[in-house]
Amino acid sequence: MNTPIKPLQNCGKCGLCLGVCPVYRELKEEQASPRARLQLIKAFENNILESSPLLKQIISKCLMCGSCAIACPAGINHYEKFMDMRQKMVADLGENKEIKSLIFLLSKESRIRRGAGLIKLAQKLTPGWLANKYCMGNIPLKRFPELNPTPLRKKMAETIQPRGIKKGSLVYFTGCATNYIYEDTGLSMVGTLTHLGFEVIIPEDQTCCAIPLMFHGAQNLAVKNIITNIEALTTHKCDGILVDCATCGTALKNEYPALLKKIIATDPLETHQPWKRLAVKAEQIAKKTMDILSFIAAHRQELVFDKTTPNMGQMAYHAPCHSRNSFNLLPLVQNLLKELPFMEYSPDLDEATCCGGGGTFFYEHPEIAKKIMDKKLFHLKSIKANYWLTDCPVCRINLSGNLDESENIQVIHPITLIHRALKNSS
């Protein structure tokens, strides 16, 4: 997504963005299309259109998947334009209390930690009938994953030595979801990387990648998280920085350098040396950042699988939007999954479509999210899969939350199955 922002005047209203926009495909309304949002932003910037709740709602009714920017023949970076416009709308009109609370929590690691503790307590105390009755968006509270008993980064040493001869050192950016919700992903990441002979470093001072803050117009708070992560990730010498979430990867690889460049460019004073220093570090991080599935694909021949591993059955895969659009990973992941000897996998027509999660989109716009998800579920049932694989924690929450318990399908990160099949994986 980190491409120069072309002028809005470049938009020829060709409509190529319509067919790739998940929201437009469901609503079939012009105001729900990416090109309509661009025209509204242009009118706003030219003082023809004023801020209003309706304008804010239209701008927010977007999954921020980036598909329109990929499809645009004029080279307009819709993603950046929509993010900037959201910031202006929040500055003019404020934000609802639920999103404000989320931003407040994610803007400081100590708050995330306390919030996670309260959620764990609530999950224990909430009666089953109540958890099944009430929903967040379309997802019953009962279907939300239980939080990790102990945060992953607290559970593990900051530096984990490899098995056998050390081939190099890798820094692991865990993100919030793996640290507080999906420890199976984190443990499998570390287990697989040490199996490959790499020392794994998990910086203690890392925090939320800041993408949720930027999506909701809280750029000033996002900058604080970005500075924290830049300093945490550049403290250790390493051969690479790995993520298990493509959204976090997009933040490190694209958004950090882009935002710091923007700050420097708009600084009217020649007193931005600290920003320049951070920008240099951000570029270093961007060059070293890689998602785990790309790394595994590059080291596929070095994985030693247990020959007694039983076949795990049929797999379905859901390609997260950032994985598909920011990293162009879908062909690589498809080839990797086909090569794994302990599963049955073949691509299906629906695996590259958005699931409707979109950060908080499934909560803010549940009707649209449900329409998108219903189509995913229809295609999934035709495959009769045992596992539904995805490498995005929000997608994982959304996919598993919309499944019926009776379907007995596990939604899991591919790295977890890979780690389970490794020789001496325990």
Phi, psi and omega per residue, in radians:
M1 nan -0.207 -3.024
N2 -1.435 1.261 3.116
T3 -2.134 2.700 3.139
P4 -1.011 2.474 -3.134
I5 -1.422 1.954 3.106
K6 -1.344 2.664 3.141
P7 -1.030 2.577 3.125
L8 -1.104 -0.434 3.117
Q9 -1.078 -0.330 3.129
N10 -1.213 -0.309 -3.119
C11 -1.170 2.037 3.131
G12 -1.621 0.125 -3.141
K13 0.994 0.602 -3.049
C14 -1.184 -0.494 3.111
G15 1.594 0.077 3.119
L16 -1.151 -0.380 3.114
C17 -1.330 -0.309 -3.060
L18 -1.157 -0.800 -3.056
G19 -1.199 -0.368 -3.105
V20 -1.753 -0.079 -3.104
C21 -1.508 2.034 -3.121
P22 -1.055 -0.630 -3.109
V23 -1.237 -0.801 3.141
Y24 -1.102 -0.660 -3.121
R25 -1.065 -0.521 3.131
E26 -1.506 -0.762 -3.024
L27 -1.503 -0.532 -3.098
K28 0.947 0.630 3.095
E29 -2.004 2.347 -3.088
E30 -1.031 -0.668 -3.106
Q31 -1.178 -0.261 3.096
A32 -1.572 0.031 -3.084
S33 -1.569 2.668 3.088
P34 -1.044 -0.680 -3.109
R35 -1.166 -0.582 3.097
A36 -1.162 -0.714 3.110
R37 -1.078 -0.705 3.113
L38 -1.077 -0.715 3.138
Q39 -1.180 -0.649 3.089
L40 -1.152 -0.703 3.102
I41 -1.123 -0.723 3.131
K42 -1.095 -0.730 3.102
A43 -1.122 -0.663 3.112
F44 -1.138 -0.799 -3.110
E45 -1.164 -0.472 3.122
N46 -1.617 0.220 3.104
N47 1.064 0.446 3.053
I48 -1.548 -0.505 -3.083
L49 -2.158 2.362 -3.140
E50 -1.709 2.833 3.039
S51 -1.060 2.507 3.083
S52 -2.780 2.746 3.080
P53 -0.998 -0.629 3.136
L54 -1.155 -0.763 3.116
L55 -1.080 -0.753 3.126
K56 -1.074 -0.715 3.139
Q57 -1.131 -0.735 3.142
I58 -1.099 -0.757 -3.131
I59 -1.162 -0.605 -3.107
S60 -1.361 -0.311 -3.081
K61 -1.400 1.030 -3.049
C62 -2.545 2.372 -3.114
L63 -1.433 -0.098 -3.108
M64 0.942 0.697 -3.111
C65 -1.401 -0.398 3.123
G66 1.470 0.044 -3.098
S67 -1.107 -0.622 -3.129
C68 -1.145 -0.678 3.140
A69 -1.150 -0.648 3.118
I70 -1.150 -0.663 -3.059
A71 -1.440 -0.281 -2.982
C72 -1.205 2.058 3.131
P73 -1.280 -0.303 3.136
A74 -1.517 -0.077 3.094
G75 1.315 0.363 3.129
I76 -1.356 2.317 3.120
N77 -1.585 1.439 -3.138
H78 -0.928 -0.729 -3.089
Y79 -0.904 -0.878 -3.135
E80 -1.202 -0.681 3.141
K81 -1.122 -0.750 3.140
F82 -1.179 -0.659 -3.141
M83 -1.136 -0.762 3.118
D84 -1.108 -0.707 -3.112
M85 -1.181 -0.641 3.083
R86 -1.058 -0.689 3.117
Q87 -1.088 -0.734 3.136
K88 -1.158 -0.683 3.140
M89 -1.143 -0.723 3.117
V90 -1.165 -0.677 3.115
A91 -1.090 -0.661 -3.102
D92 -1.444 -0.652 -2.944
L93 -2.089 -0.125 -3.119
G94 1.380 -3.025 -3.096
E95 -2.355 2.738 3.135
N96 -1.242 2.830 -2.971
K97 -1.158 -0.570 -3.134
E98 -1.151 -0.793 3.132
I99 -1.208 -0.654 3.057
K100 -1.001 -0.744 -3.139
S101 -1.120 -0.728 3.123
L102 -1.091 -0.794 3.138
I103 -1.086 -0.735 3.117
F104 -1.021 -0.772 -3.132
L105 -1.154 -0.831 -3.012
L106 -1.304 -0.189 -3.085
S107 -1.489 0.002 3.103
K108 -2.686 2.273 -3.047
E109 -1.069 -0.665 3.141
S110 -1.094 -0.587 3.099
R111 -1.243 -0.698 3.103
I112 -1.049 -0.763 -3.121
R113 -1.091 -0.786 3.120
R114 -1.167 -0.710 3.115
G115 -1.074 -0.719 3.111
A116 -1.088 -0.694 3.111
G117 -1.094 -0.716 3.116
L118 -1.166 -0.674 3.126
I119 -1.143 -0.730 3.098
K120 -1.023 -0.754 3.126
L121 -1.115 -0.761 3.131
A122 -1.095 -0.684 3.124
Q123 -1.100 -0.610 3.125
K124 -1.259 -0.647 -3.007
L125 -1.556 -0.349 -3.077
T126 -1.295 2.156 3.107
P127 -1.062 2.599 -3.099
G128 -1.016 -0.736 -3.111
W129 -1.101 -0.610 -3.136
L130 -1.266 -0.733 3.137
A131 -1.142 -0.468 3.130
N132 -1.465 -0.434 -3.076
K133 -1.433 -0.741 -3.035
Y134 -1.647 2.502 -3.056
C135 -2.131 2.693 2.901
M136 -1.929 1.876 -2.920
G137 1.206 -2.169 3.091
N138 -1.743 0.038 -3.009
I139 -1.753 2.082 3.058
P140 -1.048 2.499 -3.138
L141 -0.953 -0.574 3.140
K142 -1.087 -0.474 -3.073
R143 -1.544 -0.053 3.062
F144 -1.338 2.524 -3.099
P145 -1.188 2.571 3.024
E146 -1.255 2.518 -3.125
L147 -1.308 2.728 3.108
N148 -1.011 2.418 3.082
P149 -0.983 -0.673 3.073
T150 -2.338 2.367 3.094
P151 -0.948 2.460 -3.056
L152 -0.967 -0.792 -3.072
R153 -1.168 -0.460 3.082
K154 -1.399 -0.531 -3.097
K155 -1.299 -0.542 -3.019
M156 -1.882 2.709 3.049
A157 -1.170 2.711 3.132
E158 -1.187 -0.544 3.104
T159 -2.195 2.177 -3.134
I160 -2.015 2.185 -3.075
Q161 -1.353 2.634 -3.140
P162 -1.383 2.906 2.973
R163 -1.476 2.339 3.106
G164 1.301 -2.642 -3.075
I165 -1.282 2.310 -3.128
K166 -1.278 2.182 3.126
K167 -1.684 -0.365 -3.097
G168 2.948 -3.110 -3.138
S169 -2.130 2.388 3.132
L170 -2.225 2.346 3.021
V171 -1.594 2.345 -3.098
Y172 -1.926 2.008 3.028
F173 -1.592 1.899 -2.978
T174 -1.373 -0.483 -2.991
G175 1.253 2.963 -3.092
C176 -1.257 -0.772 -2.998
A177 -1.124 -0.771 3.122
T178 -1.170 -0.688 -3.117
N179 -1.134 -0.671 -3.010
Y180 -1.923 -0.322 -3.049
I181 -2.130 -0.975 -2.958
Y182 -1.863 1.259 -3.130
E183 -1.162 -0.406 3.112
D184 -1.046 -0.628 3.099
T185 -1.156 -0.807 -3.112
G186 -1.138 -0.767 3.124
L187 -1.115 -0.648 3.122
S188 -1.234 -0.661 3.055
M189 -0.988 -0.949 -3.082
V190 -1.110 -0.770 -3.135
G191 -1.073 -0.693 -3.122
T192 -1.256 -0.739 -3.115
L193 -1.180 -0.688 3.090
T194 -1.217 -0.575 3.035
H195 -1.033 -0.639 3.138
L196 -1.390 -0.090 3.086
G197 1.684 0.330 -3.114
F198 -1.870 2.384 2.948
E199 -1.248 2.369 -3.111
V200 -1.993 2.211 3.123
I201 -1.967 2.194 3.134
I202 -2.020 1.636 -3.100
P203 -0.983 2.265 -3.096
E204 -1.204 -0.525 -2.984
D205 -1.537 0.058 3.133
Q206 -1.202 2.770 -3.131
T207 -2.547 -2.939 3.137
C208 -0.879 2.407 -3.082
C209 -1.129 -0.269 3.071
A210 1.563 -0.106 3.098
I211 -1.016 -0.776 3.115
P212 -1.047 -0.621 3.127
L213 -1.174 -0.747 3.129
M214 -1.173 -0.669 3.117
F215 -1.062 -0.514 -3.091
H216 -1.872 0.435 2.968
G217 1.336 0.202 -3.106
A218 -1.732 1.033 -3.053
Q219 -1.117 -0.631 -3.125
N220 -1.086 -0.664 3.091
L221 -1.322 -0.601 3.118
A222 -1.045 -0.680 -3.121
V223 -1.049 -0.669 3.131
K224 -1.117 -0.754 3.082
N225 -1.105 -0.702 -3.123
I226 -1.093 -0.779 3.120
I227 -1.073 -0.781 3.114
T228 -0.991 -0.817 -3.094
N229 -1.232 -0.660 3.109
I230 -1.054 -0.809 -3.135
E231 -1.155 -0.687 -3.127
A232 -1.151 -0.702 -3.035
L233 -1.414 -0.329 -3.135
T234 -1.778 0.065 3.101
T235 -1.257 -0.562 -3.034
H236 -1.832 2.416 3.009
K237 -1.310 2.342 -3.091
C238 -2.718 2.875 3.102
D239 -1.616 -0.250 3.133
G240 -3.012 2.826 3.078
I241 -2.099 2.104 -3.053
L242 -1.904 2.520 3.059
V243 -2.197 2.639 3.032
D244 -1.791 0.000 -3.103
C245 -2.232 2.155 -3.094
A246 -1.167 -0.457 3.097
T247 -1.185 -0.781 3.038
C248 -1.057 -0.715 3.119
G249 -1.077 -0.690 3.084
T250 -1.082 -0.697 3.106
A251 -1.054 -0.904 -3.079
L252 -1.177 -0.692 -3.011
K253 -1.472 -0.607 -3.023
N254 -2.030 -0.895 -2.941
E255 -1.296 -0.646 -3.140
Y256 -1.077 -0.939 3.117
P257 -1.053 -0.698 -3.100
A258 -1.126 -0.776 -3.106
L259 -1.175 -0.708 3.135
L260 -1.173 -0.649 3.054
K261 -1.081 -0.687 3.137
K262 -1.154 -0.736 3.121
I263 -1.073 -0.777 -3.140
I264 -1.134 -0.723 -3.097
A265 -1.170 -0.533 -3.094
T266 -1.685 0.005 3.110
D267 -1.320 2.039 -3.108
P268 -1.295 -0.217 -3.113
L269 -1.830 2.763 3.076
E270 -1.614 0.744 -3.073
T271 -2.114 0.644 -3.073
H272 -1.905 0.587 3.097
Q273 -1.024 -0.731 3.080
P274 -1.027 -0.673 3.124
W275 -1.160 -0.673 3.122
K276 -1.128 -0.689 3.111
R277 -1.102 -0.757 3.110
L278 -1.142 -0.659 -3.136
A279 -1.112 -0.674 3.095
V280 -1.105 -0.767 3.118
K281 -1.139 -0.664 3.125
A282 -1.090 -0.694 3.106
E283 -1.146 -0.660 3.091
Q284 -1.098 -0.754 3.109
I285 -1.093 -0.789 -3.118
A286 -0.998 -0.726 -3.110
K287 -1.182 -0.494 -3.077
K288 -1.644 -0.208 -3.032
T289 -1.332 2.318 3.106
M290 -2.544 2.525 3.076
D291 -1.418 2.726 -3.025
I292 -1.109 -0.618 -3.082
L293 -1.249 -0.588 3.027
S294 -1.121 -0.722 -3.137
F295 -1.129 -0.771 3.131
I296 -1.104 -0.713 3.122
A297 -1.074 -0.663 3.137
A298 -1.224 -0.434 -3.099
H299 -1.999 0.370 -3.050
R300 -0.943 -0.729 -3.059
Q301 -1.247 -0.249 -3.128
E302 -1.572 -0.182 3.114
L303 -1.304 2.295 3.118
V304 -1.921 1.864 -3.108
F305 -1.550 2.591 3.065
D306 -1.275 2.095 -3.072
K307 -1.181 -0.274 3.133
T308 -1.571 0.002 3.134
T309 -1.078 2.127 3.130
P310 -1.221 2.711 3.076
N311 -1.112 2.237 -3.055
M312 -1.515 0.016 3.046
G313 1.631 -2.807 -3.047
Q314 -1.404 2.334 3.118
M315 -1.969 2.485 2.897
A316 -2.001 2.662 -3.138
Y317 -2.220 2.400 3.000
H318 -1.989 2.115 -3.133
A319 -1.520 1.963 3.090
P320 -1.061 2.627 -3.066
C321 -1.079 -0.745 -3.142
H322 -1.180 -0.614 3.086
S323 -1.089 -0.759 -3.074
R324 -1.328 -0.742 -3.007
N325 -1.634 -0.669 -3.123
S326 -1.428 -0.588 -3.049
F327 -2.001 -0.160 -3.105
N328 0.911 0.847 -3.006
L329 -1.557 -0.246 -2.968
L330 -0.960 -0.863 3.139
P331 -1.057 -0.693 -3.140
L332 -1.105 -0.806 -3.118
V333 -1.156 -0.708 3.114
Q334 -1.027 -0.791 3.139
N335 -1.136 -0.706 3.131
L336 -1.083 -0.825 -3.113
L337 -1.131 -0.622 3.112
K338 -1.132 -0.547 -3.070
E339 -1.397 -0.364 -3.051
L340 -1.202 2.244 -2.967
P341 -1.388 -0.143 -2.991
F342 -1.906 0.278 -3.135
M343 -2.548 2.816 3.030
E344 -1.894 2.118 -3.111
Y345 -2.555 2.363 2.943
S346 -2.537 2.426 -3.091
P347 -1.035 2.539 3.023
D348 -2.050 2.872 -3.003
L349 -1.148 -0.372 -2.999
D350 -1.773 -0.077 -2.976
E351 -1.204 -0.353 -3.110
A352 -1.687 0.093 3.111
T353 -1.585 2.613 -3.118
C354 -1.070 2.554 3.136
C355 -1.589 -0.135 3.131
G356 1.564 0.085 3.134
G357 -1.255 -1.115 3.020
G358 0.921 0.881 -3.123
G359 1.227 -1.807 3.104
T360 -1.838 0.143 -3.083
F361 -1.029 -0.719 -3.102
F362 -1.098 -0.413 3.118
Y363 -1.540 -0.715 -3.079
E364 -1.347 -0.571 -3.081
H365 -2.312 1.143 -3.032
P366 -1.110 -0.531 -3.114
E367 -1.144 -0.768 3.140
I368 -1.205 -0.764 -3.133
A369 -1.019 -0.673 -3.130
K370 -1.160 -0.714 3.125
K371 -1.079 -0.726 3.121
I372 -1.141 -0.802 -3.093
M373 -1.170 -0.638 -3.139
D374 -1.005 -0.651 3.119
K375 -1.202 -0.688 3.090
K376 -1.055 -0.784 -3.096
L377 -1.154 -0.628 3.116
F378 -1.060 -0.806 -3.138
H379 -1.215 -0.635 -3.131
L380 -1.070 -0.738 -3.087
K381 -1.123 -0.476 3.124
S382 -1.282 -0.339 -3.114
I383 -1.497 -0.492 -3.081
K384 1.024 0.951 -3.067
A385 -1.460 2.603 3.009
N386 -1.521 -0.574 -3.132
Y387 -2.287 2.548 3.016
W388 -2.039 1.924 -3.047
L389 -1.628 2.433 3.017
T390 -2.740 2.588 -3.107
D391 -1.935 0.661 3.033
C392 -2.405 2.190 -3.106
P393 -1.142 -0.617 3.108
V394 -1.193 -0.714 3.046
C395 -1.050 -0.700 -3.132
R396 -1.091 -0.753 3.082
I397 -1.057 -0.790 -3.075
N398 -1.202 -0.763 -3.130
L399 -1.129 -0.902 -3.086
S400 -1.192 -0.598 -3.121
G401 -1.175 -0.435 -3.130
N402 -1.684 -0.062 3.061
L403 -1.394 2.643 3.012
D404 -1.488 2.446 -3.107
E405 -0.967 -0.603 -3.079
S406 -1.180 -0.285 -3.087
E407 -1.311 -0.354 3.025
N408 0.931 0.776 3.089
I409 -1.933 2.201 3.123
Q410 -1.552 2.271 3.042
V411 -1.754 2.166 -2.931
I412 -2.669 2.723 3.071
H413 -1.319 2.417 3.141
P414 -0.952 -0.566 -3.092
I415 -1.109 -0.485 -3.141
T416 -1.176 -0.761 3.106
L417 -1.185 -0.672 3.109
I418 -1.058 -0.809 -3.125
H419 -1.118 -0.696 3.139
R420 -1.052 -0.543 -3.060
A421 -1.553 -0.098 -3.111
L422 -1.246 2.622 3.075
K423 -1.178 2.292 -3.108
N424 0.965 0.823 -3.065
S425 -1.343 -0.368 -3.055
S426 -1.253 nan nan
